[in-house]
C-alpha cells in the first residue's frame, strides 16, 4: 500500500498508509489523544476526524483545550439544537447557527416566540439526541442539488444561502439521522461526544441583522466537556448578572438613558459625573506629565472634510446624515482626527517641533442600530480619550513604545492586571476595502511589530480588524471574571497625512511627510466606566468612590460631633457626608453597604468622649476605633496607592 508522511506539531514525522483518517492517527499516538481529539487541522485547515488524508501533510489534532476545538464542539451543539427544534416544532424554518464566544446560537423562523417552557422541552430533546449518539455524516453536493434539496424540504433560508454560493462550487451538507443542514463544518464525529449542554435564553433577531427583514427567534446555549465546567460557567453568568452595569448604574444613581431623549444617549447623574471627573482629571494630569498638550475641537464640520479624510467613503454607515446649514452640508463628528490635522496644518512645522502629542476628551457621534445598543457599552454619543501624535518616521517606534507604556500604566492604575494584545491587520483576501498602498501598510505594520518586539510583549495577529486607514495594536483587558473588554488601541497611519497633504520642514530644508499615531488608552468614557462598574461590582476603589466615608451618629446628641468629623475629613480632601436620619445605626450601615460606600464611621458617646470614630469597611468589616487623624492618614495612603 502506498505510504504518506505525516508531520506532527513537534516536528516529528511518521509514515502512514495513504487515506489514513485523523482519528486513526490520534489512536496511534495515544489512547488519551484518541479520546480527546475533536477534529484535526491538516495543513492549516480544520477537517473532520473521518476525512481521509491522501498526501503528505502537517497534522495537528485539535482538542477542547483550544479555542478552535471549543468552536467546533459548540457548533455541533448548535446542530443538535436545530434537530431538537425540528423534532418538536416541525414547521420551524432553519437559518444559521454558529458557535460564538463561550457558546452558540441558532436562529429560527417560527410563528410565535419561544417560551421558557419551550426551552426546557428543547433542552430535554437535545439530551435525547446526545444519548442517541448519532453520527454526523458529511456529504458534498453541487449548488443545484443543494438548492433542490432545501426547496423540497421547505427551507427557504437555506435555499437563499445556497443560491448565494458561486456556480460550480462544491457544497457540503451534514446529516444526523434524517436531519440535514447546509454547513462547511467540520463537526464532532457524533452527537454523543457532547457531554454537557445548557440552553440559556431566547431573543428576537432580524434575518441577516437587517431590521427590514423578518424577525426570527434566536436561541442561545452553551456546551462543555464536563458538567463541572458547565456549572462553573453558569455560576460565572450569575455573577455577571450581579455585576451588570445597567442594574448597578441605576441602583447607585450613576447614569440613566431616556427614551424621551433617544436611545444610546447617556445622562450622567451627580455621582456618575463625579466618577467621570475623577477619571478625566487623572487622565489629564498623567498626559501632561508625559508631554501631551490638551486640545479641544468642534462637534460638527463640513461634509467635505470627511470626504477628504475618507470617512465619508469608508465609514459612512456609521455616521449620521448631513445637516444643511447656510446651504452647506455639515456632519456630527464620528472622529477627532481630521480636526487635529487641521490644527497641525495651521502653521509651518519644523522637524525640531516633532513629536507633537495632542490629546482630547472629544465627544463623537456614531450611528449604532438600536438592536446593538447596550447600556454604557454601545451608545450613539460618547467621549473618547483620544490623542494624535505627529512624528518623524525615525521617531515612530519610540513614540509607539511610549504609548504602550502609558497604556500599561493606566490599566494598572484602574485595577486591570491581565490583558491580551492583538495586532489588527488587513484582511489579506480583501485589501481593496483599505486605503493606501501596500508599501505604506507594510511600513505601518512593521513599526507596530517593532515596538511590541522591543518591549517583549506577546501578541497574536487579528486579520481583518484593521481600521480603513491603518493597522493597530488592540489591547483587551480582563476583568475580575476573566472577561475581555476593549481597552487601549494604538493605530499607525501614513494615509491621512497624505490625504490632507500635511508636512514639516526637515533638516534639509525640504518638506517631509509626518507619520500619525491615533491612540486611546481608556477608549470611550462611557464604555470604560461601564467596564469599571462590572469589574468592581459597583464597589469602586477609594480614590474613585463618589462618597469615600459616611459618618453615622448613633443618636441626635451625636450629630454635632459627626458634622465636625465630616468637615475635618472634607478639609483634608476626603469626600464625606453625614447620615442624620432618625434610623438605627445597623440600618444605616446596611444602607451604606448597599450603596458601596467604602468607609462607615460610627460615632456615639465613647467616640465623642475619646475624639475617635468607630471605623467599619464595606468588605473588611469592623476595624475598631481610630483617631480622626489616624483614619485620615489611612485613607490618604489608600487613595495615593490607588489600591
C-alpha positions as CSV (number, residue, x, y, z in Angstrom):
1,X,0.0,0.0,0.0
2,X,1.2,3.5,-0.9
3,X,2.5,5.4,2.1
4,X,2.4,9.1,3.1
5,X,4.4,11.2,5.6
6,X,2.6,12.9,8.4
7,X,4.4,15.8,10.2
8,X,3.2,16.4,13.8
9,X,3.2,19.8,15.6
10,X,6.5,18.9,17.4
11,X,8.2,18.5,14.0
12,X,8.4,14.7,14.2
13,X,7.4,12.7,11.1
14,X,5.5,9.4,10.9
15,X,4.7,7.2,7.9
16,X,1.1,6.0,7.4
17,X,-0.9,4.4,4.7
18,X,-2.4,6.8,2.1
19,X,-6.0,7.6,3.0
20,X,-5.5,7.3,6.8
21,X,-8.0,9.2,8.9
22,X,-7.0,11.7,11.6
23,X,-8.9,9.6,14.1
24,X,-6.6,6.7,13.3
25,X,-3.5,8.9,13.7
26,X,-4.8,10.0,17.1
27,X,-5.3,6.4,18.1
28,X,-1.7,5.5,17.0
29,X,-0.3,8.3,19.2
30,X,-2.1,7.7,22.5
31,X,-5.3,6.4,23.9
32,X,-5.8,9.7,25.7
33,X,-5.5,11.7,22.5
34,X,-7.8,9.3,20.7
35,X,-10.4,10.1,23.3
36,X,-9.9,13.8,23.5
37,X,-9.4,14.7,19.8
38,X,-12.4,16.6,18.3
39,X,-11.2,17.5,14.8
40,X,-7.9,17.8,13.0
41,X,-6.0,20.6,11.4
42,X,-4.5,19.3,8.2
43,X,-2.0,21.8,6.5
44,X,-3.7,24.5,8.5
45,X,-7.3,23.6,7.5
46,X,-9.8,22.2,10.0
47,X,-11.3,18.9,8.9
48,X,-13.4,16.1,10.4
49,X,-11.6,13.2,12.1
50,X,-13.1,10.9,9.5
51,X,-11.7,12.8,6.5
52,X,-9.1,10.6,4.6
53,X,-5.6,12.2,4.1
54,X,-4.3,11.4,0.6
55,X,-0.9,13.3,0.6
56,X,2.0,14.2,2.9
57,X,0.6,16.7,5.4
58,X,1.2,18.6,8.6
59,X,-1.4,17.3,11.1
60,X,-2.5,18.8,14.4
61,X,-5.1,17.0,16.4
62,X,-7.5,19.6,18.0
63,X,-9.0,19.2,21.5
64,X,-11.3,21.2,23.6
65,X,-8.3,22.9,25.2
66,X,-8.0,25.2,22.1
67,X,-10.4,27.9,21.0
68,X,-10.8,26.1,17.7
69,X,-11.8,22.9,19.4
70,X,-14.4,24.7,21.6
71,X,-15.9,26.4,18.5
72,X,-16.3,23.1,16.7
73,X,-17.7,21.4,19.8
74,X,-20.3,24.2,20.2
75,X,-21.1,24.3,16.5
76,X,-22.1,20.7,16.7
77,X,-24.2,21.5,19.7
78,X,-26.0,24.1,17.6
79,X,-26.8,21.4,15.0
80,X,-28.2,19.3,17.9
81,X,-30.3,22.3,18.9
82,X,-31.7,22.7,15.4
83,X,-32.5,19.0,15.2
84,X,-34.3,19.1,18.5
85,X,-36.4,22.2,17.4
86,X,-37.4,20.5,14.2
87,X,-38.5,17.4,16.1
88,X,-40.7,19.5,18.4
89,X,-41.6,22.3,16.1
90,X,-41.7,20.8,12.5
91,X,-42.9,24.0,10.9
92,X,-39.8,26.0,12.2
93,X,-37.6,27.2,9.4
94,X,-33.8,26.9,9.8
95,X,-31.5,29.8,9.2
96,X,-28.0,29.9,10.7
97,X,-26.4,28.5,13.9
98,X,-22.8,29.5,14.6
99,X,-20.5,29.0,17.6
100,X,-19.8,32.2,19.4
101,X,-17.6,33.1,22.4
102,X,-18.4,30.6,25.2
103,X,-21.5,29.2,23.4
104,X,-23.6,29.0,20.3
105,X,-27.0,30.1,18.9
106,X,-29.4,29.1,16.2
107,X,-32.0,31.4,14.5
108,X,-35.4,30.0,13.6
109,X,-38.4,31.4,11.8
110,X,-41.4,30.4,13.9
111,X,-44.9,31.7,14.2
112,X,-44.6,32.8,17.9
113,X,-41.6,33.4,20.2
114,X,-40.2,30.5,22.2
115,X,-41.3,30.5,25.9
116,X,-39.1,29.4,28.9
117,X,-41.1,26.2,28.9
118,X,-40.3,25.6,25.2
119,X,-36.6,26.0,26.0
120,X,-36.9,23.4,28.8
121,X,-38.6,20.9,26.3
122,X,-36.0,21.6,23.6
123,X,-33.1,21.0,26.1
124,X,-34.6,17.7,27.1
125,X,-34.9,16.7,23.4
126,X,-31.3,17.8,22.8
127,X,-30.1,15.5,25.6
128,X,-32.1,12.6,24.0
129,X,-30.3,13.3,20.7
130,X,-26.9,13.3,22.5
131,X,-27.8,9.9,24.2
132,X,-28.7,8.5,20.7
133,X,-25.0,9.2,19.8
134,X,-26.0,10.0,16.2
135,X,-23.0,10.1,13.7
136,X,-22.6,13.4,11.8
137,X,-22.1,12.4,8.2
138,X,-20.6,14.9,5.7
139,X,-21.6,14.8,2.1
140,X,-20.7,17.0,-0.9
141,X,-23.2,18.1,-3.5
142,X,-23.5,20.6,-6.3
143,X,-25.1,24.0,-5.8
144,X,-28.1,22.9,-7.8
145,X,-28.5,19.7,-5.7
146,X,-28.4,21.8,-2.5
147,X,-30.9,24.2,-3.7
148,X,-33.3,21.5,-4.9
149,X,-32.9,19.6,-1.6
150,X,-33.7,22.6,0.6
151,X,-36.6,23.7,-1.7
152,X,-38.1,20.2,-1.3
153,X,-37.6,20.4,2.5
154,X,-39.3,23.8,2.7
155,X,-36.3,25.6,4.0
156,X,-36.3,29.0,2.2
157,X,-33.4,30.5,4.2
158,X,-31.1,27.6,3.3
159,X,-32.2,28.0,-0.3
160,X,-31.2,31.7,-0.2
161,X,-27.8,30.9,1.4
162,X,-27.1,28.1,-1.2
163,X,-28.1,30.4,-4.1
164,X,-25.5,33.0,-3.0
165,X,-22.7,30.5,-3.3
166,X,-20.7,30.6,-6.6
167,X,-21.7,28.5,-9.6
168,X,-19.8,25.3,-9.7
169,X,-18.7,25.4,-6.1
170,X,-19.0,22.1,-4.2
171,X,-21.3,22.4,-1.2
172,X,-21.1,20.3,2.0
173,X,-24.0,19.1,4.0
174,X,-24.1,17.4,7.4
175,X,-26.7,14.7,8.3
176,X,-27.6,13.2,11.6
177,X,-30.4,10.6,11.4
178,X,-32.5,12.3,8.9
179,X,-31.8,15.9,9.9
180,X,-29.7,17.7,7.3
181,X,-28.0,21.1,7.4
182,X,-26.0,23.3,5.0
183,X,-22.6,23.6,6.6
184,X,-18.9,23.9,5.8
185,X,-18.0,22.0,9.0
186,X,-16.1,20.4,10.5
187,X,-18.0,18.7,13.3
188,X,-17.6,16.2,16.0
189,X,-17.8,12.5,15.0
190,X,-21.2,12.0,16.7
191,X,-23.7,13.8,18.9
192,X,-22.7,11.5,21.9
193,X,-19.4,13.3,22.0
194,X,-21.2,16.3,23.7
195,X,-21.1,15.9,27.5
196,X,-22.8,18.9,29.0
197,X,-25.2,21.4,27.4
198,X,-27.5,24.2,28.6
199,X,-29.9,26.5,26.8
200,X,-29.6,30.0,28.2
201,X,-32.2,32.3,26.6
202,X,-34.2,33.2,23.5
203,X,-34.5,36.6,21.9
204,X,-35.6,38.3,18.7
205,X,-33.1,38.8,15.9
206,X,-33.6,40.1,12.4
207,X,-32.5,37.9,9.5
208,X,-29.0,39.0,8.5
209,X,-29.1,41.6,11.2
210,X,-31.3,43.9,9.0
211,X,-34.3,45.5,10.6
212,X,-36.1,45.5,7.2
213,X,-36.0,41.7,7.2
214,X,-38.2,39.2,9.1
215,X,-37.8,38.9,12.9
216,X,-36.5,35.5,13.8
217,X,-36.2,33.7,17.2
218,X,-32.6,33.2,18.4
219,X,-31.9,30.5,21.0
220,X,-28.6,30.9,22.9
221,X,-26.9,28.0,24.5
222,X,-23.5,26.7,25.7
223,X,-21.7,23.3,25.9
224,X,-18.8,22.0,27.8
225,X,-16.8,18.8,28.1
226,X,-17.9,18.2,31.7
227,X,-20.9,19.1,34.0
228,X,-18.4,20.6,36.4
229,X,-17.1,23.1,33.8
230,X,-20.6,23.9,32.8
231,X,-21.7,24.6,36.4
232,X,-18.7,26.9,36.9
233,X,-19.6,28.8,33.7
234,X,-23.3,29.1,34.8
235,X,-22.1,30.4,38.2
236,X,-19.9,33.0,36.3
237,X,-23.0,34.0,34.3
238,X,-24.9,34.6,37.6
239,X,-22.1,36.7,38.9
240,X,-22.1,38.7,35.7
241,X,-25.8,39.4,36.2
242,X,-25.0,40.6,39.7
243,X,-22.3,42.9,38.3
244,X,-24.4,44.2,35.3
245,X,-23.6,47.9,35.0
246,X,-27.1,48.7,33.8
247,X,-28.6,47.4,37.1
248,X,-25.9,48.8,39.3
249,X,-25.9,52.1,37.4
250,X,-29.5,52.6,38.4
251,X,-29.1,51.4,42.0
252,X,-26.0,53.5,42.6
253,X,-27.5,56.5,40.8
254,X,-24.7,56.8,38.3
255,X,-26.4,57.2,34.9
256,X,-29.7,56.9,33.1
257,X,-31.0,56.6,29.5
258,X,-34.3,58.2,28.5
259,X,-36.5,57.2,25.6
260,X,-37.8,60.8,25.6
261,X,-34.3,61.9,24.5
262,X,-33.4,58.9,22.4
263,X,-31.7,55.5,22.8
264,X,-28.0,55.3,23.2
265,X,-27.6,58.7,24.8
266,X,-26.2,58.8,28.3
267,X,-27.2,61.1,31.2
268,X,-24.6,61.3,33.9
269,X,-26.0,61.8,37.3
270,X,-24.1,63.7,40.0
271,X,-22.3,60.5,41.4
272,X,-21.5,59.3,37.9
273,X,-20.4,62.7,36.9
274,X,-18.0,62.8,39.8
275,X,-16.5,59.4,38.9
276,X,-16.1,60.5,35.4
277,X,-14.5,63.8,36.6
278,X,-12.0,61.9,38.7
279,X,-11.0,59.7,35.8
280,X,-10.7,62.6,33.4
281,X,-8.6,64.7,35.9
282,X,-6.2,61.8,36.5
283,X,-6.1,61.2,32.7
284,X,-5.2,64.9,32.0
285,X,-2.6,65.0,34.8
286,X,-0.8,61.9,33.5
287,X,-0.9,63.1,29.9
288,X,0.7,66.4,30.8
289,X,3.4,64.6,32.7
290,X,4.2,62.6,29.5
291,X,4.5,65.6,27.2
292,X,0.9,65.8,25.8
293,X,-0.9,69.1,25.2
294,X,-4.7,69.1,25.7
295,X,-6.8,70.5,22.8
296,X,-10.5,71.0,22.0
297,X,-12.3,70.8,18.7
298,X,-15.9,71.4,17.4
299,X,-18.7,68.8,17.4
300,X,-19.6,69.4,13.7
301,X,-17.7,70.1,10.5
302,X,-18.4,70.4,6.8
303,X,-19.1,67.2,4.9
304,X,-16.2,67.9,2.6
305,X,-13.8,67.5,5.5
306,X,-15.0,63.9,5.9
307,X,-14.7,63.3,2.2
308,X,-11.1,64.4,2.3
309,X,-10.3,62.2,5.3
310,X,-12.0,59.2,3.7
311,X,-14.5,58.6,6.5
312,X,-17.5,59.5,4.2
313,X,-16.4,56.9,1.7
314,X,-15.2,54.2,4.0
315,X,-17.2,54.7,7.2
316,X,-20.5,56.3,6.1
317,X,-22.8,53.7,7.5
318,X,-21.6,54.6,11.0
319,X,-22.1,58.4,10.5
320,X,-25.2,60.5,10.9
321,X,-26.9,62.2,8.0
322,X,-25.6,65.6,6.8
323,X,-27.3,68.7,8.2
324,X,-27.8,71.7,5.7
325,X,-26.6,74.9,7.3
326,X,-26.4,78.1,5.1
327,X,-26.6,75.9,2.1
328,X,-23.6,73.9,3.2
329,X,-23.8,70.3,4.5
330,X,-22.3,69.6,7.9
331,X,-21.9,66.4,9.8
332,X,-21.7,65.4,13.5
333,X,-18.1,64.3,14.0
334,X,-17.6,60.5,14.3
335,X,-13.8,61.0,14.9
336,X,-11.5,63.7,16.1
337,X,-8.5,63.0,13.8
338,X,-9.4,65.4,10.9
339,X,-9.7,68.3,13.4
340,X,-6.2,67.7,14.8
341,X,-4.8,67.5,11.3
342,X,-6.3,70.9,10.5
343,X,-4.6,72.3,13.7
344,X,-1.3,70.8,12.6
345,X,-1.8,72.4,9.1
346,X,-2.5,75.8,10.6
347,X,1.2,76.8,10.6
348,X,4.6,75.7,9.3
349,X,6.1,72.9,11.4
350,X,9.8,72.1,11.7
351,X,11.4,68.8,12.3
352,X,12.5,70.3,15.7
353,X,8.8,70.7,16.7
354,X,8.1,67.0,16.4
355,X,6.8,64.9,18.0
356,X,3.6,66.8,18.7
357,X,1.3,65.0,21.1
358,X,-2.2,66.3,21.2
359,X,-4.9,64.8,23.4
360,X,-8.6,65.5,23.6
361,X,-11.5,64.2,25.5
362,X,-13.7,64.6,22.5
363,X,-17.3,63.8,22.2
364,X,-18.2,62.0,19.0
365,X,-21.4,60.6,17.5
366,X,-21.7,57.3,15.6
367,X,-24.8,55.6,14.4
368,X,-25.5,52.2,16.0
369,X,-28.5,50.1,15.3
370,X,-31.0,50.1,18.2
371,X,-30.6,46.3,18.4
372,X,-27.0,46.5,19.4
373,X,-27.2,49.4,21.9
374,X,-26.3,48.2,25.4
375,X,-26.2,50.5,28.4
376,X,-22.8,52.3,28.6
377,X,-21.1,49.8,26.4
378,X,-22.7,50.5,23.0
379,X,-24.0,54.1,22.6
380,X,-24.6,56.7,19.9
381,X,-22.8,59.6,21.6
382,X,-19.6,59.1,23.6
383,X,-16.5,60.9,24.8
384,X,-13.3,59.3,23.6
385,X,-9.9,59.7,25.4
386,X,-8.4,60.5,22.0
387,X,-4.9,61.6,21.1
388,X,-2.9,62.0,18.0
389,X,0.9,62.1,17.7
390,X,2.6,63.7,14.7
391,X,6.1,62.5,14.4
392,X,9.0,61.9,12.1
393,X,9.5,58.3,10.7
394,X,12.7,57.9,12.8
395,X,10.6,58.7,16.0
396,X,7.8,56.4,15.2
397,X,8.8,53.2,17.1
398,X,9.9,55.1,20.2
399,X,6.5,57.0,20.2
400,X,4.6,53.8,19.9
401,X,6.6,52.3,22.8
402,X,5.7,55.4,24.9
403,X,2.0,55.0,24.2
404,X,2.2,51.3,25.2
405,X,3.9,52.3,28.5
406,X,1.2,54.9,29.2
407,X,-1.5,52.3,28.4
408,X,0.1,49.7,30.8
409,X,0.3,52.4,33.5
410,X,-3.4,53.4,33.1
411,X,-4.6,49.8,33.1
412,X,-2.7,49.1,36.3
413,X,-4.0,52.3,37.9
414,X,-7.6,51.2,37.4
415,X,-7.0,47.6,38.7
416,X,-6.7,45.7,35.4
417,X,-3.8,43.3,35.8
418,X,-4.3,40.9,32.9
419,X,-4.8,41.7,29.2
420,X,-4.4,40.2,25.7
421,X,-2.6,42.1,22.9
422,X,-3.6,41.7,19.2
423,X,-2.1,43.2,16.1
424,X,-5.1,44.1,13.9
425,X,-4.1,43.9,10.2
426,X,-5.9,43.9,6.9
427,X,-8.0,41.1,5.6
428,X,-5.4,39.5,3.1
429,X,-8.3,38.4,0.8
430,X,-10.0,41.9,0.7
431,X,-7.3,44.5,0.6
432,X,-9.5,46.7,-1.5
433,X,-11.5,47.9,1.4
434,X,-8.5,49.7,2.9
435,X,-7.0,53.0,1.9
436,X,-3.3,53.4,1.0
437,X,-0.6,51.5,-0.8
438,X,1.0,48.1,0.0
439,X,4.3,49.9,0.9
440,X,2.5,52.2,3.4
441,X,0.7,49.3,5.1
442,X,3.9,47.3,5.4
443,X,5.7,50.2,7.0
444,X,2.9,50.8,9.5
445,X,2.7,47.1,10.5
446,X,6.5,47.0,10.7
447,X,6.5,49.9,13.2
448,X,3.9,48.3,15.4
449,X,5.6,44.9,15.4
450,X,8.9,46.6,16.1
451,X,7.6,48.3,19.2
452,X,5.9,45.1,20.5
453,X,9.1,43.1,19.9
454,X,11.3,45.7,21.5
455,X,9.1,45.6,24.7
456,X,9.0,41.7,24.5
457,X,5.1,41.8,24.5
458,X,3.5,38.6,23.2
459,X,0.7,39.2,20.7
460,X,-1.5,37.5,18.2
461,X,-2.5,38.5,14.7
462,X,-6.1,39.5,14.1
463,X,-6.8,39.6,10.4
464,X,-9.5,41.8,9.0
465,X,-9.7,44.0,12.1
466,X,-7.5,47.0,11.0
467,X,-9.1,50.4,10.5
468,X,-9.5,51.5,6.9
469,X,-6.5,53.8,7.2
470,X,-4.0,51.7,9.1
471,X,-3.2,48.7,11.3
472,X,-3.4,48.8,15.1
473,X,-2.4,47.3,18.4
474,X,-5.6,46.4,20.2
475,X,-5.5,45.5,23.9
476,X,-8.3,43.6,25.6
477,X,-8.2,44.0,29.4
478,X,-9.6,41.2,31.5
479,X,-11.9,42.0,34.4
480,X,-12.5,40.2,37.7
481,X,-14.5,37.5,35.9
482,X,-11.8,37.0,33.3
483,X,-14.0,38.6,30.6
484,X,-12.3,40.7,27.9
485,X,-13.1,44.4,27.4
486,X,-11.9,46.6,24.6
487,X,-9.1,48.7,26.1
488,X,-6.3,50.7,24.6
489,X,-5.8,50.9,20.9
490,X,-2.8,52.3,19.0
491,X,-3.0,52.9,15.3
492,X,-0.2,53.7,12.9
493,X,-1.3,55.9,10.0
494,X,0.7,57.0,6.9
495,X,-2.6,57.6,4.9
496,X,-4.3,60.6,6.5
497,X,-1.1,62.8,6.4
498,X,-1.0,62.0,2.7
499,X,-4.8,62.7,2.1
500,X,-4.5,66.1,3.8
501,X,-1.1,66.8,2.3
502,X,0.5,67.9,5.6
503,X,4.2,68.2,6.0
504,X,7.0,69.5,8.2
505,X,10.3,71.2,7.2
506,X,13.1,68.7,7.5
507,X,16.7,69.3,8.5
508,X,17.5,69.6,4.8
509,X,15.0,72.4,4.4
510,X,12.6,70.3,2.3
511,X,9.1,69.3,3.1
512,X,8.6,65.9,4.6
513,X,5.5,63.8,5.4
514,X,4.9,63.2,9.1
515,X,3.5,59.9,10.4
516,X,0.4,60.0,12.6
517,X,-0.4,57.8,15.6
518,X,-4.0,57.6,16.6
519,X,-4.5,56.2,20.1
520,X,-6.8,55.8,23.1
521,X,-5.7,54.4,26.4
522,X,-9.1,54.1,28.0
523,X,-11.4,54.0,25.0
524,X,-14.7,55.8,25.4
525,X,-15.5,57.2,28.9
526,X,-18.9,55.5,28.7
527,X,-17.6,52.1,27.9
528,X,-14.7,52.4,30.3
529,X,-17.0,53.4,33.3
530,X,-19.4,50.6,32.3
531,X,-16.5,48.2,32.4
532,X,-15.2,49.6,35.8
533,X,-18.7,49.2,37.3
534,X,-18.7,45.5,36.4
535,X,-15.1,44.9,37.2
536,X,-15.6,46.2,40.8
537,X,-19.3,45.1,41.1
538,X,-20.0,48.8,41.8
539,X,-17.6,48.9,44.7
540,X,-15.1,51.4,43.3
541,X,-11.7,51.8,44.9
542,X,-11.5,54.5,47.5
543,X,-10.0,57.1,45.1
544,X,-12.9,56.7,42.6
545,X,-15.8,56.3,45.1
546,X,-18.3,59.2,44.9
547,X,-18.6,59.1,48.7
548,X,-15.5,57.9,50.5
549,X,-16.7,58.0,54.1
550,X,-20.1,58.3,55.7
551,X,-20.3,59.4,59.3
552,X,-23.2,57.8,61.3
553,X,-24.3,59.4,64.6
554,X,-26.0,56.9,66.9
555,X,-28.5,59.4,68.3
556,X,-29.3,63.1,67.8
557,X,-27.0,64.2,70.5
558,X,-24.0,62.9,68.4
559,X,-25.0,65.0,65.3
560,X,-22.8,67.9,66.1
561,X,-19.7,65.8,66.6
562,X,-20.5,63.8,63.4
563,X,-20.7,67.1,61.5
564,X,-17.4,68.2,62.8
565,X,-15.7,64.9,61.8
566,X,-17.2,65.1,58.3
567,X,-16.0,68.7,58.0
568,X,-12.5,67.8,59.1
569,X,-12.4,65.0,56.5
570,X,-13.6,67.3,53.8
571,X,-10.9,69.8,54.7
572,X,-8.4,67.0,54.1
573,X,-9.8,66.4,50.6
574,X,-11.9,63.3,51.6
575,X,-15.4,63.1,50.2
576,X,-17.6,62.6,53.3
577,X,-21.2,63.0,54.4
578,X,-23.3,62.6,57.5
579,X,-26.3,60.3,57.8
580,X,-28.5,62.2,60.2
581,X,-31.7,60.2,59.6
582,X,-33.6,59.0,62.6
583,X,-32.8,55.4,62.0
584,X,-31.0,52.7,63.9
585,X,-27.3,52.6,63.2
586,X,-27.4,49.0,61.8
587,X,-30.0,50.1,59.2
588,X,-27.6,53.0,58.2
589,X,-24.7,50.5,57.9
590,X,-26.8,48.2,55.7
591,X,-27.8,51.1,53.5
592,X,-24.2,52.3,53.1
593,X,-23.2,48.7,52.3
594,X,-25.8,48.6,49.5
595,X,-24.5,51.9,48.2
596,X,-21.0,50.6,48.1
597,X,-19.6,53.3,50.5
598,X,-16.0,52.3,51.4
599,X,-15.9,53.5,55.0
600,X,-18.6,53.9,57.6
601,X,-17.6,55.9,60.7
602,X,-19.9,55.3,63.6
603,X,-19.9,57.9,66.4
604,X,-21.6,57.6,69.9
605,X,-20.8,58.6,73.4
606,X,-17.5,56.8,73.6
607,X,-16.3,58.3,70.3
608,X,-17.3,61.8,71.3
609,X,-15.5,61.5,74.6
610,X,-12.4,60.0,73.1
611,X,-12.3,62.1,69.9
612,X,-12.4,58.9,67.8
613,X,-14.5,57.2,65.2
614,X,-15.5,53.5,65.1
615,X,-14.4,52.5,61.6
616,X,-16.1,49.9,59.5
617,X,-15.0,48.9,56.0
618,X,-17.5,47.7,53.4
619,X,-15.5,44.4,52.9
620,X,-13.2,44.0,55.9
621,X,-15.9,44.8,58.4
622,X,-15.2,46.3,61.9
623,X,-11.7,47.9,62.0
624,X,-12.2,49.3,65.6
625,X,-11.8,52.8,67.0
626,X,-9.4,55.3,65.4
627,X,-8.5,58.9,66.0
628,X,-9.8,61.0,63.2
629,X,-6.2,61.9,62.2
630,X,-5.3,58.2,62.1
631,X,-8.2,57.5,59.8
632,X,-7.3,60.4,57.5
633,X,-3.8,59.1,57.1
634,X,-5.1,55.6,56.3
635,X,-7.5,56.9,53.7
636,X,-4.9,59.3,52.2
637,X,-2.4,56.4,51.8
638,X,-5.1,54.2,50.2
639,X,-6.0,56.9,47.7
640,X,-2.4,57.7,46.8
641,X,-1.6,54.0,46.2
642,X,-4.9,53.6,44.2
643,X,-5.5,50.1,45.8
